[in-house]
Amino acid sequence: MAYVISDKCVACGKCDEVCPVEAISKGEKKYTINPETCVNCGQCVDECPSEAIAEV
């Protein structure tokens, strides 16, 4: 299971800063999470101020 970032993302970058495996990268309008790299730690969820990250 990995996490996904919804359109509620405001591209603040806080999730990217805390990801221990560098699974998050900046996309054109929002950040994205690589499901192959994500280790499902949840640190990004706790850090997201706009609650844009959810588990799939």
C-alpha positions in Angstrom: 0.0 0.0 0.0 1.2 3.4 -0.8 0.0 6.9 -0.3 -1.3 9.3 -3.0 -1.5 13.1 -3.0 -4.8 14.7 -4.0 -5.6 17.9 -5.8 -5.8 19.6 -2.4 -2.0 19.7 -2.5 -0.7 23.3 -2.3 2.8 22.3 -3.3 4.4 23.5 0.0 7.0 20.7 -0.1 6.8 19.7 3.5 6.0 16.1 2.6 9.1 15.9 0.4 11.3 17.2 3.2 10.3 14.4 5.6 10.2 11.4 3.2 12.9 9.0 4.3 13.1 7.2 1.0 12.8 10.2 -1.4 9.5 8.8 -2.9 8.0 12.2 -3.2 8.8 14.6 -6.1 7.4 17.9 -7.3 5.0 17.5 -10.3 3.7 20.2 -12.6 0.9 21.4 -10.2 1.4 19.2 -7.1 3.7 16.7 -5.5 3.5 13.1 -6.4 4.4 9.9 -4.6 6.2 7.0 -6.4 4.3 3.9 -5.2 7.3 1.7 -6.0 9.5 3.6 -3.6 7.0 4.5 -0.9 7.5 2.4 2.3 4.1 3.4 3.8 5.7 5.1 6.8 3.0 7.9 7.0 5.4 10.7 7.8 4.2 12.7 4.8 0.6 12.4 6.1 1.5 13.8 9.4 3.4 16.7 7.9 0.8 17.8 5.2 -0.9 21.0 6.3 -3.7 20.7 3.7 -4.5 17.0 4.4 -3.9 16.1 0.8 -2.3 12.8 1.4 -4.2 9.6 1.8 -3.5 5.8 1.8 -4.8 3.8 -1.2 
